[in-house]
Structure formats: C-alpha cells, structure tokens
Amino acid sequence: PSFSALLFLQVTHLVIERPQFFRYKPGDYVYLNIPAIATYEWHPFTISSAPEQQETLWLHIRSLGQWTNKLYEYFQQPESPGPEPKPLSRSLREKRCRRRVRVGADGA
C-alpha cells in the first residue's frame, strides 16, 4: 500500500507501491494527480528513491507553491485516531508516453 509522511521544512514524503514492471533510472520523474486537491491537475516530481528499491517509489515534495502547499496541508489533517498515515491509491500508469501517478483520496 501507499502512504505519506510529513517531514521537517514542509516536505511531504510520498511512498507509493511500485508496480512489478515499472522501470526508471536516476533523474526520472512521474506526473502526480491527487483529485482531493485538484481533480484535473497533474504535476511532475522527480523520483527520489533508488531504482534498486523494488517495493516502492519515493517522492519528496517541498511546499513551494499553491498545489504543493495544499498537498502538505492535506496530509496534516487528521483522518482517524492512530498513527497510520493517510492511504493513497495503488494505481501507477503510463499515459501519453510519460509516467504518471494518480493518487485517490478514497484509497482506490
């Protein structure tokens, strides 16, 4: 499953389940969509995990603009009691020859 964590300096650390045949190299990026923030907006972020990390993809996103500030605030809101971070969608897909990640607020 995917999840997020908030780090110091208003950095959101997204951990996304990596599909079996998803390949990338250092410096590659994905387009991220989180409908709870903006339904039709896709934003590019560099993958910060090493390609040898087989289970997950990591994104570290610093709050520098309106969308990234909303992302940080979204994950600051408590969803339920307990230490579990908010779940994210498991779907990773390619679209228009670019790698994109769609993250659903409903966990689907």
PDB file as gemmi writes it, atoms N, CA and C in Angstrom:
CRYST1    1.000    1.000    1.000  90.00  90.00  90.00 P 1                      
ATOM      1  N   PRO A   1       0.818  -1.198   0.000  1.00  0.00           N  
ATOM      2  CA  PRO A   1       0.000   0.000   0.000  1.00  0.00           C  
ATOM      3  C   PRO A   1       0.855   1.253   0.000  1.00  0.00           C  
ATOM      4  N   SER A   2       0.280   2.333  -0.381  1.00  0.00           N  
ATOM      5  CA  SER A   2       0.976   3.613  -0.438  1.00  0.00           C  
ATOM      6  C   SER A   2       0.620   4.452   0.775  1.00  0.00           C  
ATOM      7  N   PHE A   3       1.532   5.377   1.135  1.00  0.00           N  
ATOM      8  CA  PHE A   3       1.253   6.263   2.256  1.00  0.00           C  
ATOM      9  C   PHE A   3       2.096   7.510   2.139  1.00  0.00           C  
ATOM     10  N   SER A   4       1.860   8.439   3.051  1.00  0.00           N  
ATOM     11  CA  SER A   4       2.650   9.664   3.073  1.00  0.00           C  
ATOM     12  C   SER A   4       3.091   9.948   4.490  1.00  0.00           C  
ATOM     13  N   ALA A   5       4.128  10.754   4.606  1.00  0.00           N  
ATOM     14  CA  ALA A   5       4.611  11.221   5.902  1.00  0.00           C  
ATOM     15  C   ALA A   5       5.016  12.673   5.732  1.00  0.00           C  
ATOM     16  N   LEU A   6       4.846  13.462   6.774  1.00  0.00           N  
ATOM     17  CA  LEU A   6       5.266  14.857   6.735  1.00  0.00           C  
ATOM     18  C   LEU A   6       6.630  14.968   7.381  1.00  0.00           C  
ATOM     19  N   LEU A   7       7.538  15.635   6.725  1.00  0.00           N  
ATOM     20  CA  LEU A   7       8.889  15.810   7.225  1.00  0.00           C  
ATOM     21  C   LEU A   7       9.083  17.273   7.603  1.00  0.00           C  
ATOM     22  N   PHE A   8      10.236  17.597   8.157  1.00  0.00           N  
ATOM     23  CA  PHE A   8      10.547  18.977   8.520  1.00  0.00           C  
ATOM     24  C   PHE A   8      10.624  19.853   7.267  1.00  0.00           C  
ATOM     25  N   LEU A   9      10.614  21.151   7.461  1.00  0.00           N  
ATOM     26  CA  LEU A   9      10.698  22.135   6.380  1.00  0.00           C  
ATOM     27  C   LEU A   9       9.574  21.997   5.358  1.00  0.00           C  
ATOM     28  N   GLN A  10       8.416  21.580   5.801  1.00  0.00           N  
ATOM     29  CA  GLN A  10       7.247  21.415   4.944  1.00  0.00           C  
ATOM     30  C   GLN A  10       7.546  20.562   3.711  1.00  0.00           C  
ATOM     31  N   VAL A  11       8.071  19.373   3.956  1.00  0.00           N  
ATOM     32  CA  VAL A  11       8.321  18.401   2.898  1.00  0.00           C  
ATOM     33  C   VAL A  11       7.376  17.231   3.107  1.00  0.00           C  
ATOM     34  N   THR A  12       6.657  16.858   2.062  1.00  0.00           N  
ATOM     35  CA  THR A  12       5.786  15.688   2.103  1.00  0.00           C  
ATOM     36  C   THR A  12       6.539  14.529   1.472  1.00  0.00           C  
ATOM     37  N   HIS A  13       6.619  13.424   2.185  1.00  0.00           N  
ATOM     38  CA  HIS A  13       7.297  12.219   1.699  1.00  0.00           C  
ATOM     39  C   HIS A  13       6.216  11.220   1.298  1.00  0.00           C  
ATOM     40  N   LEU A  14       6.032  11.023  -0.011  1.00  0.00           N  
ATOM     41  CA  LEU A  14       5.062  10.058  -0.502  1.00  0.00           C  
ATOM     42  C   LEU A  14       5.766   8.741  -0.781  1.00  0.00           C  
ATOM     43  N   VAL A  15       5.196   7.667  -0.308  1.00  0.00           N  
ATOM     44  CA  VAL A  15       5.697   6.317  -0.575  1.00  0.00           C  
ATOM     45  C   VAL A  15       4.600   5.599  -1.334  1.00  0.00           C  
ATOM     46  N   ILE A  16       4.898   5.192  -2.561  1.00  0.00           N  
ATOM     47  CA  ILE A  16       3.903   4.622  -3.465  1.00  0.00           C  
ATOM     48  C   ILE A  16       4.330   3.210  -3.846  1.00  0.00           C  
ATOM     49  N   GLU A  17       3.392   2.283  -3.767  1.00  0.00           N  
ATOM     50  CA  GLU A  17       3.678   0.903  -4.157  1.00  0.00           C  
ATOM     51  C   GLU A  17       4.119   0.873  -5.615  1.00  0.00           C  
ATOM     52  N   ARG A  18       5.242   0.203  -5.866  1.00  0.00           N  
ATOM     53  CA  ARG A  18       5.808   0.163  -7.210  1.00  0.00           C  
ATOM     54  C   ARG A  18       5.271  -1.046  -7.969  1.00  0.00           C  
ATOM     55  N   PRO A  19       4.661  -0.814  -9.136  1.00  0.00           N  
ATOM     56  CA  PRO A  19       4.182  -1.938  -9.943  1.00  0.00           C  
ATOM     57  C   PRO A  19       5.345  -2.825 -10.381  1.00  0.00           C  
ATOM     58  N   GLN A  20       5.053  -4.077 -10.600  1.00  0.00           N  
ATOM     59  CA  GLN A  20       6.082  -5.076 -10.891  1.00  0.00           C  
ATOM     60  C   GLN A  20       6.981  -4.699 -12.061  1.00  0.00           C  
ATOM     61  N   PHE A  21       6.439  -4.182 -13.136  1.00  0.00           N  
ATOM     62  CA  PHE A  21       7.246  -3.913 -14.331  1.00  0.00           C  
ATOM     63  C   PHE A  21       7.542  -2.429 -14.550  1.00  0.00           C  
ATOM     64  N   PHE A  22       7.407  -1.626 -13.509  1.00  0.00           N  
ATOM     65  CA  PHE A  22       7.699  -0.193 -13.600  1.00  0.00           C  
ATOM     66  C   PHE A  22       9.199   0.000 -13.478  1.00  0.00           C  
ATOM     67  N   ARG A  23       9.832   0.510 -14.524  1.00  0.00           N  
ATOM     68  CA  ARG A  23      11.280   0.716 -14.546  1.00  0.00           C  
ATOM     69  C   ARG A  23      11.583   2.203 -14.663  1.00  0.00           C  
ATOM     70  N   TYR A  24      12.666   2.620 -14.026  1.00  0.00           N  
ATOM     71  CA  TYR A  24      13.107   4.004 -14.134  1.00  0.00           C  
ATOM     72  C   TYR A  24      14.588   4.072 -13.812  1.00  0.00           C  
ATOM     73  N   LYS A  25      15.172   5.227 -14.101  1.00  0.00           N  
ATOM     74  CA  LYS A  25      16.590   5.437 -13.797  1.00  0.00           C  
ATOM     75  C   LYS A  25      16.718   6.745 -13.014  1.00  0.00           C  
ATOM     76  N   PRO A  26      17.850   6.975 -12.356  1.00  0.00           N  
ATOM     77  CA  PRO A  26      18.031   8.215 -11.592  1.00  0.00           C  
ATOM     78  C   PRO A  26      17.726   9.437 -12.452  1.00  0.00           C  
ATOM     79  N   GLY A  27      16.995  10.376 -11.885  1.00  0.00           N  
ATOM     80  CA  GLY A  27      16.622  11.590 -12.594  1.00  0.00           C  
ATOM     81  C   GLY A  27      15.259  11.523 -13.264  1.00  0.00           C  
ATOM     82  N   ASP A  28      14.656  10.333 -13.353  1.00  0.00           N  
ATOM     83  CA  ASP A  28      13.328  10.215 -13.950  1.00  0.00           C  
ATOM     84  C   ASP A  28      12.279  10.838 -13.035  1.00  0.00           C  
ATOM     85  N   TYR A  29      11.150  11.148 -13.619  1.00  0.00           N  
ATOM     86  CA  TYR A  29      10.079  11.785 -12.854  1.00  0.00           C  
ATOM     87  C   TYR A  29       8.742  11.143 -13.210  1.00  0.00           C  
ATOM     88  N   VAL A  30       7.751  11.409 -12.380  1.00  0.00           N  
ATOM     89  CA  VAL A  30       6.382  10.967 -12.623  1.00  0.00           C  
ATOM     90  C   VAL A  30       5.465  12.177 -12.527  1.00  0.00           C  
ATOM     91  N   TYR A  31       4.322  12.092 -13.189  1.00  0.00           N  
ATOM     92  CA  TYR A  31       3.286  13.105 -13.045  1.00  0.00           C  
ATOM     93  C   TYR A  31       2.312  12.609 -11.990  1.00  0.00           C  
ATOM     94  N   LEU A  32       2.023  13.463 -11.027  1.00  0.00           N  
ATOM     95  CA  LEU A  32       1.193  13.107  -9.886  1.00  0.00           C  
ATOM     96  C   LEU A  32      -0.141  13.846  -9.953  1.00  0.00           C  
ATOM     97  N   ASN A  33      -1.228  13.104  -9.734  1.00  0.00           N  
ATOM     98  CA  ASN A  33      -2.563  13.686  -9.677  1.00  0.00           C  
ATOM     99  C   ASN A  33      -3.222  13.248  -8.383  1.00  0.00           C  
ATOM    100  N   ILE A  34      -3.693  14.206  -7.616  1.00  0.00           N  
ATOM    101  CA  ILE A  34      -4.420  13.912  -6.375  1.00  0.00           C  
ATOM    102  C   ILE A  34      -5.760  14.636  -6.476  1.00  0.00           C  
ATOM    103  N   PRO A  35      -6.822  13.897  -6.847  1.00  0.00           N  
ATOM    104  CA  PRO A  35      -8.122  14.528  -7.055  1.00  0.00           C  
ATOM    105  C   PRO A  35      -8.653  15.295  -5.847  1.00  0.00           C  
ATOM    106  N   ALA A  36      -8.279  14.914  -4.638  1.00  0.00           N  
ATOM    107  CA  ALA A  36      -8.739  15.632  -3.442  1.00  0.00           C  
ATOM    108  C   ALA A  36      -8.190  17.060  -3.407  1.00  0.00           C  
ATOM    109  N   ILE A  37      -7.117  17.312  -4.141  1.00  0.00           N  
ATOM    110  CA  ILE A  37      -6.510  18.646  -4.187  1.00  0.00           C  
ATOM    111  C   ILE A  37      -6.936  19.385  -5.456  1.00  0.00           C  
ATOM    112  N   ALA A  38      -6.794  18.734  -6.602  1.00  0.00           N  
ATOM    113  CA  ALA A  38      -7.198  19.322  -7.882  1.00  0.00           C  
ATOM    114  C   ALA A  38      -7.474  18.183  -8.855  1.00  0.00           C  
ATOM    115  N   THR A  39      -8.725  18.012  -9.201  1.00  0.00           N  
ATOM    116  CA  THR A  39      -9.164  16.860  -9.988  1.00  0.00           C  
ATOM    117  C   THR A  39      -8.410  16.674 -11.293  1.00  0.00           C  
ATOM    118  N   TYR A  40      -8.172  17.726 -12.027  1.00  0.00           N  
ATOM    119  CA  TYR A  40      -7.593  17.588 -13.365  1.00  0.00           C  
ATOM    120  C   TYR A  40      -6.170  18.111 -13.496  1.00  0.00           C  
ATOM    121  N   GLU A  41      -5.501  18.336 -12.388  1.00  0.00           N  
ATOM    122  CA  GLU A  41      -4.128  18.842 -12.448  1.00  0.00           C  
ATOM    123  C   GLU A  41      -3.124  17.712 -12.242  1.00  0.00           C  
ATOM    124  N   TRP A  42      -2.116  17.676 -13.099  1.00  0.00           N  
ATOM    125  CA  TRP A  42      -1.008  16.723 -12.993  1.00  0.00           C  
ATOM    126  C   TRP A  42       0.274  17.535 -12.785  1.00  0.00           C  
ATOM    127  N   HIS A  43       1.099  17.111 -11.834  1.00  0.00           N  
ATOM    128  CA  HIS A  43       2.326  17.834 -11.522  1.00  0.00           C  
ATOM    129  C   HIS A  43       3.520  16.884 -11.563  1.00  0.00           C  
ATOM    130  N   PRO A  44       4.626  17.298 -12.188  1.00  0.00           N  
ATOM    131  CA  PRO A  44       5.806  16.436 -12.287  1.00  0.00           C  
ATOM    132  C   PRO A  44       6.671  16.500 -11.028  1.00  0.00           C  
ATOM    133  N   PHE A  45       7.131  15.337 -10.581  1.00  0.00           N  
ATOM    134  CA  PHE A  45       8.036  15.257  -9.435  1.00  0.00           C  
ATOM    135  C   PHE A  45       9.093  14.198  -9.709  1.00  0.00           C  
ATOM    136  N   THR A  46      10.331  14.526  -9.361  1.00  0.00           N  
ATOM    137  CA  THR A  46      11.434  13.588  -9.520  1.00  0.00           C  
ATOM    138  C   THR A  46      11.292  12.449  -8.519  1.00  0.00           C  
ATOM    139  N   ILE A  47      11.540  11.245  -8.983  1.00  0.00           N  
ATOM    140  CA  ILE A  47      11.511  10.076  -8.104  1.00  0.00           C  
ATOM    141  C   ILE A  47      12.765  10.129  -7.242  1.00  0.00           C  
ATOM    142  N   SER A  48      12.606  10.094  -5.927  1.00  0.00           N  
ATOM    143  CA  SER A  48      13.759  10.237  -5.032  1.00  0.00           C  
ATOM    144  C   SER A  48      14.287   8.912  -4.503  1.00  0.00           C  
ATOM    145  N   SER A  49      13.603   7.814  -4.772  1.00  0.00           N  
ATOM    146  CA  SER A  49      14.108   6.509  -4.344  1.00  0.00           C  
ATOM    147  C   SER A  49      15.055   5.948  -5.404  1.00  0.00           C  
ATOM    148  N   ALA A  50      15.885   5.018  -4.988  1.00  0.00           N  
ATOM    149  CA  ALA A  50      16.823   4.380  -5.906  1.00  0.00           C  
ATOM    150  C   ALA A  50      16.099   3.342  -6.760  1.00  0.00           C  
ATOM    151  N   PRO A  51      16.475   3.206  -8.037  1.00  0.00           N  
ATOM    152  CA  PRO A  51      15.834   2.214  -8.901  1.00  0.00           C  
ATOM    153  C   PRO A  51      15.938   0.786  -8.355  1.00  0.00           C  
ATOM    154  N   GLU A  52      16.956   0.511  -7.546  1.00  0.00           N  
ATOM    155  CA  GLU A  52      17.129  -0.826  -6.979  1.00  0.00           C  
ATOM    156  C   GLU A  52      16.084  -1.135  -5.900  1.00  0.00           C  
ATOM    157  N   GLN A  53      15.388  -0.124  -5.430  1.00  0.00           N  
ATOM    158  CA  GLN A  53      14.337  -0.296  -4.424  1.00  0.00           C  
ATOM    159  C   GLN A  53      13.106  -0.872  -5.131  1.00  0.00           C  
ATOM    160  N   GLN A  54      12.861  -2.146  -4.995  1.00  0.00           N  
ATOM    161  CA  GLN A  54      11.867  -2.861  -5.790  1.00  0.00           C  
ATOM    162  C   GLN A  54      10.418  -2.686  -5.325  1.00  0.00           C  
ATOM    163  N   GLU A  55      10.190  -2.464  -4.056  1.00  0.00           N  
ATOM    164  CA  GLU A  55       8.832  -2.474  -3.498  1.00  0.00           C  
ATOM    165  C   GLU A  55       8.077  -1.152  -3.661  1.00  0.00           C  
ATOM    166  N   THR A  56       8.785  -0.037  -3.542  1.00  0.00           N  
ATOM    167  CA  THR A  56       8.111   1.267  -3.505  1.00  0.00           C  
ATOM    168  C   THR A  56       8.854   2.324  -4.311  1.00  0.00           C  
ATOM    169  N   LEU A  57       8.130   3.408  -4.614  1.00  0.00           N  
ATOM    170  CA  LEU A  57       8.704   4.633  -5.176  1.00  0.00           C  
ATOM    171  C   LEU A  57       8.586   5.698  -4.110  1.00  0.00           C  
ATOM    172  N   TRP A  58       9.588   6.534  -3.990  1.00  0.00           N  
ATOM    173  CA  TRP A  58       9.548   7.642  -3.041  1.00  0.00           C  
ATOM    174  C   TRP A  58       9.525   8.947  -3.803  1.00  0.00           C  
ATOM    175  N   LEU A  59       8.699   9.871  -3.304  1.00  0.00           N  
ATOM    176  CA  LEU A  59       8.703  11.252  -3.775  1.00  0.00           C  
ATOM    177  C   LEU A  59       8.835  12.135  -2.554  1.00  0.00           C  
ATOM    178  N   HIS A  60       9.738  13.098  -2.597  1.00  0.00           N  
ATOM    179  CA  HIS A  60       9.872  14.103  -1.543  1.00  0.00           C  
ATOM    180  C   HIS A  60       9.462  15.428  -2.175  1.00  0.00           C  
ATOM    181  N   ILE A  61       8.387  16.032  -1.644  1.00  0.00           N  
ATOM    182  CA  ILE A  61       7.799  17.212  -2.273  1.00  0.00           C  
ATOM    183  C   ILE A  61       7.799  18.366  -1.278  1.00  0.00           C  
ATOM    184  N   ARG A  62       8.579  19.381  -1.583  1.00  0.00           N  
ATOM    185  CA  ARG A  62       8.656  20.557  -0.717  1.00  0.00           C  
ATOM    186  C   ARG A  62       7.522  21.516  -1.062  1.00  0.00           C  
ATOM    187  N   SER A  63       6.936  22.108  -0.045  1.00  0.00           N  
ATOM    188  CA  SER A  63       5.833  23.053  -0.228  1.00  0.00           C  
ATOM    189  C   SER A  63       6.378  24.398  -0.684  1.00  0.00           C  
ATOM    190  N   LEU A  64       6.223  24.673  -1.974  1.00  0.00           N  
ATOM    191  CA  LEU A  64       6.739  25.929  -2.526  1.00  0.00           C  
ATOM    192  C   LEU A  64       5.690  26.731  -3.281  1.00  0.00           C  
ATOM    193  N   GLY A  65       4.554  26.128  -3.575  1.00  0.00           N  
ATOM    194  CA  GLY A  65       3.511  26.824  -4.326  1.00  0.00           C  
ATOM    195  C   GLY A  65       2.138  26.424  -3.822  1.00  0.00           C  
ATOM    196  N   GLN A  66       1.120  26.893  -4.513  1.00  0.00           N  
ATOM    197  CA  GLN A  66      -0.252  26.655  -4.063  1.00  0.00           C  
ATOM    198  C   GLN A  66      -0.578  25.156  -3.995  1.00  0.00           C  
ATOM    199  N   TRP A  67      -0.285  24.401  -5.068  1.00  0.00           N  
ATOM    200  CA  TRP A  67      -0.632  22.980  -5.106  1.00  0.00           C  
ATOM    201  C   TRP A  67       0.174  22.189  -4.073  1.00  0.00           C  
ATOM    202  N   THR A  68       1.474  22.426  -3.977  1.00  0.00           N  
ATOM    203  CA  THR A  68       2.294  21.679  -3.016  1.00  0.00           C  
ATOM    204  C   THR A  68       1.972  22.065  -1.578  1.00  0.00           C  
ATOM    205  N   ASN A  69       1.549  23.318  -1.350  1.00  0.00           N  
ATOM    206  CA  ASN A  69       1.087  23.703  -0.008  1.00  0.00           C  
ATOM    207  C   ASN A  69      -0.199  22.967   0.345  1.00  0.00           C  
ATOM    208  N   LYS A  70      -1.119  22.839  -0.619  1.00  0.00           N  
ATOM    209  CA  LYS A  70      -2.357  22.094  -0.381  1.00  0.00           C  
ATOM    210  C   LYS A  70      -2.056  20.620  -0.111  1.00  0.00           C  
ATOM    211  N   LEU A  71      -1.072  20.074  -0.809  1.00  0.00           N  
ATOM    212  CA  LEU A  71      -0.667  18.684  -0.575  1.00  0.00           C  
ATOM    213  C   LEU A  71      -0.187  18.506   0.859  1.00  0.00           C  
ATOM    214  N   TYR A  72       0.675  19.394   1.303  1.00  0.00           N  
ATOM    215  CA  TYR A  72       1.197  19.330   2.666  1.00  0.00           C  
ATOM    216  C   TYR A  72       0.062  19.467   3.684  1.00  0.00           C  
ATOM    217  N   GLU A  73      -0.823  20.433   3.469  1.00  0.00           N  
ATOM    218  CA  GLU A  73      -1.947  20.645   4.381  1.00  0.00           C  
ATOM    219  C   GLU A  73      -2.897  19.445   4.388  1.00  0.00           C  
ATOM    220  N   TYR A  74      -3.100  18.829   3.230  1.00  0.00           N  
ATOM    221  CA  TYR A  74      -3.975  17.654   3.127  1.00  0.00           C  
ATOM    222  C   TYR A  74      -3.505  16.545   4.064  1.00  0.00           C  
ATOM    223  N   PHE A  75      -2.215  16.325   4.096  1.00  0.00           N  
ATOM    224  CA  PHE A  75      -1.683  15.250   4.932  1.00  0.00           C  
ATOM    225  C   PHE A  75      -1.467  15.673   6.384  1.00  0.00           C  
ATOM    226  N   GLN A  76      -1.625  16.944   6.691  1.00  0.00           N  
ATOM    227  CA  GLN A  76      -1.584  17.397   8.078  1.00  0.00           C  
ATOM    228  C   GLN A  76      -2.916  17.147   8.778  1.00  0.00           C  
ATOM    229  N   GLN A  77      -3.985  17.090   8.008  1.00  0.00           N  
ATOM    230  CA  GLN A  77      -5.315  16.902   8.589  1.00  0.00           C  
ATOM    231  C   GLN A  77      -5.442  15.489   9.139  1.00  0.00           C  
ATOM    232  N   PRO A  78      -5.843  15.365  10.396  1.00  0.00           N  
ATOM    233  CA  PRO A  78      -6.028  14.024  10.942  1.00  0.00           C  
ATOM    234  C   PRO A  78      -7.230  13.350  10.288  1.00  0.00           C  
ATOM    235  N   GLU A  79      -7.030  12.101   9.883  1.00  0.00           N  
ATOM    236  CA  GLU A  79      -8.116  11.364   9.240  1.00  0.00           C  
ATOM    237  C   GLU A  79      -8.840  10.486  10.254  1.00  0.00           C  
ATOM    238  N   SER A  80      -8.069   9.842  11.084  1.00  0.00           N  
ATOM    239  CA  SER A  80      -8.645   8.956  12.083  1.00  0.00           C  
ATOM    240  C   SER A  80      -7.669   8.864  13.238  1.00  0.00           C  
ATOM    241  N   PRO A  81      -8.147   8.455  14.411  1.00  0.00           N  
ATOM    242  CA  PRO A  81      -7.211   8.292  15.520  1.00  0.00           C  
ATOM    243  C   PRO A  81      -6.218   7.183  15.214  1.00  0.00           C  
ATOM    244  N   GLY A  82      -5.001   7.355  15.661  1.00  0.00           N  
ATOM    245  CA  GLY A  82      -3.978   6.338  15.438  1.00  0.00           C  
ATOM    246  C   GLY A  82      -2.834   6.876  14.618  1.00  0.00           C  
ATOM    247  N   PRO A  83      -1.716   6.189  14.630  1.00  0.00           N  
ATOM    248  CA  PRO A  83      -0.507   6.679  13.969  1.00  0.00           C  
ATOM    249  C   PRO A  83      -0.429   6.387  12.475  1.00  0.00           C  
ATOM    250  N   GLU A  84      -1.418   5.690  11.902  1.00  0.00           N  
ATOM    251  CA  GLU A  84      -1.347   5.319  10.491  1.00  0.00           C  
ATOM    252  C   GLU A  84      -1.452   6.540   9.583  1.00  0.00           C  
ATOM    253  N   PRO A  85      -0.575   6.673   8.587  1.00  0.00           N  
ATOM    254  CA  PRO A  85      -0.677   7.778   7.638  1.00  0.00           C  
ATOM    255  C   PRO A  85      -1.860   7.567   6.697  1.00  0.00           C  
ATOM    256  N   LYS A  86      -2.268   8.638   5.997  1.00  0.00           N  
ATOM    257  CA  LYS A  86      -3.374   8.540   5.060  1.00  0.00           C  
ATOM    258  C   LYS A  86      -2.999   7.624   3.903  1.00  0.00           C  
ATOM    259  N   PRO A  87      -3.904   6.720   3.519  1.00  0.00           N  
ATOM    260  CA  PRO A  87      -3.612   5.837   2.386  1.00  0.00           C  
ATOM    261  C   PRO A  87      -3.733   6.579   1.064  1.00  0.00           C  
ATOM    262  N   LEU A  88      -2.997   6.122   0.076  1.00  0.00           N  
ATOM    263  CA  LEU A  88      -3.052   6.675  -1.264  1.00  0.00           C  
ATOM    264  C   LEU A  88      -3.430   5.572  -2.237  1.00  0.00           C  
ATOM    265  N   SER A  89      -3.762   5.956  -3.427  1.00  0.00           N  
ATOM    266  CA  SER A  89      -4.121   4.985  -4.450  1.00  0.00           C  
ATOM    267  C   SER A  89      -2.940   4.085  -4.776  1.00  0.00           C  
ATOM    268  N   ARG A  90      -3.218   2.883  -5.201  1.00  0.00           N  
ATOM    269  CA  ARG A  90      -2.171   1.949  -5.605  1.00  0.00           C  
ATOM    270  C   ARG A  90      -1.885   2.009  -7.094  1.00  0.00           C  
ATOM    271  N   SER A  91      -2.650   2.783  -7.834  1.00  0.00           N  
ATOM    272  CA  SER A  91      -2.505   2.720  -9.287  1.00  0.00           C  
ATOM    273  C   SER A  91      -1.376   3.613  -9.791  1.00  0.00           C  
ATOM    274  N   LEU A  92      -0.500   3.015 -10.551  1.00  0.00           N  
ATOM    275  CA  LEU A  92       0.526   3.735 -11.301  1.00  0.00           C  
ATOM    276  C   LEU A  92       0.287   3.377 -12.761  1.00  0.00           C  
ATOM    277  N   ARG A  93       0.310   4.355 -13.639  1.00  0.00           N  
ATOM    278  CA  ARG A  93       0.089   4.028 -15.032  1.00  0.00           C  
ATOM    279  C   ARG A  93       0.837   4.970 -15.934  1.00  0.00           C  
ATOM    280  N   GLU A  94       1.086   4.505 -17.146  1.00  0.00           N  
ATOM    281  CA  GLU A  94       1.727   5.356 -18.135  1.00  0.00           C  
ATOM    282  C   GLU A  94       0.644   6.010 -18.972  1.00  0.00           C  
ATOM    283  N   LYS A  95       0.849   7.263 -19.319  1.00  0.00           N  
ATOM    284  CA  LYS A  95      -0.121   7.994 -20.110  1.00  0.00           C  
ATOM    285  C   LYS A  95       0.636   8.954 -21.017  1.00  0.00           C  
ATOM    286  N   ARG A  96       0.346   8.893 -22.294  1.00  0.00           N  
ATOM    287  CA  ARG A  96       0.990   9.755 -23.291  1.00  0.00           C  
ATOM    288  C   ARG A  96       2.504   9.661 -23.236  1.00  0.00           C  
ATOM    289  N   CYS A  97       3.020   8.452 -23.078  1.00  0.00           N  
ATOM    290  CA  CYS A  97       4.458   8.174 -23.074  1.00  0.00           C  
ATOM    291  C   CYS A  97       5.197   8.819 -21.911  1.00  0.00           C  
ATOM    292  N   ARG A  98       4.490   9.339 -20.931  1.00  0.00           N  
ATOM    293  CA  ARG A  98       5.110   9.891 -19.733  1.00  0.00           C  
ATOM    294  C   ARG A  98       4.587   9.115 -18.554  1.00  0.00           C  
ATOM    295  N   ARG A  99       5.389   8.968 -17.567  1.00  0.00           N  
ATOM    296  CA  ARG A  99       4.951   8.252 -16.379  1.00  0.00           C  
ATOM    297  C   ARG A  99       4.131   9.175 -15.499  1.00  0.00           C  
ATOM    298  N   ARG A 100       2.964   8.687 -15.110  1.00  0.00           N  
ATOM    299  CA  ARG A 100       2.051   9.489 -14.295  1.00  0.00           C  
ATOM    300  C   ARG A 100       1.592   8.648 -13.117  1.00  0.00           C  
ATOM    301  N   VAL A 101       1.315   9.315 -12.042  1.00  0.00           N  
ATOM    302  CA  VAL A 101       0.819   8.654 -10.838  1.00  0.00           C  
ATOM    303  C   VAL A 101      -0.481   9.344 -10.458  1.00  0.00           C  
ATOM    304  N   ARG A 102      -1.550   8.563 -10.306  1.00  0.00           N  
ATOM    305  CA  ARG A 102      -2.831   9.134  -9.864  1.00  0.00           C  
ATOM    306  C   ARG A 102      -3.057   8.659  -8.450  1.00  0.00           C  
ATOM    307  N   VAL A 103      -3.256   9.595  -7.561  1.00  0.00           N  
ATOM    308  CA  VAL A 103      -3.436   9.292  -6.145  1.00  0.00           C  
ATOM    309  C   VAL A 103      -4.855   9.668  -5.764  1.00  0.00           C  
ATOM    310  N   GLY A 104      -5.626   8.699  -5.301  1.00  0.00           N  
ATOM    311  CA  GLY A 104      -7.013   8.952  -4.928  1.00  0.00           C  
ATOM    312  C   GLY A 104      -7.176   9.182  -3.461  1.00  0.00           C  
ATOM    313  N   ALA A 105      -8.021  10.108  -3.107  1.00  0.00           N  
ATOM    314  CA  ALA A 105      -8.283  10.382  -1.701  1.00  0.00           C  
ATOM    315  C   ALA A 105      -9.062   9.236  -1.054  1.00  0.00           C  
ATOM    316  N   ASP A 106      -9.774   8.478  -1.890  1.00  0.00           N  
ATOM    317  CA  ASP A 106     -10.583   7.389  -1.349  1.00  0.00           C  
ATOM    318  C   ASP A 106      -9.794   6.102  -1.202  1.00  0.00           C  
ATOM    319  N   GLY A 107      -8.499   6.114  -1.563  1.00  0.00           N  
ATOM    320  CA  GLY A 107      -7.665   4.921  -1.437  1.00  0.00           C  
ATOM    321  C   GLY A 107      -7.908   3.918  -2.538  1.00  0.00           C  
ATOM    322  N   ALA A 108      -8.682   4.261  -3.563  1.00  0.00           N  
ATOM    323  CA  ALA A 108      -8.971   3.313  -4.654  1.00  0.00           C  
ATOM    324  C   ALA A 108      -8.079   3.576  -5.843  1.00  0.00           C  
TER     325      ALA A 108                                                      
END                                                                             
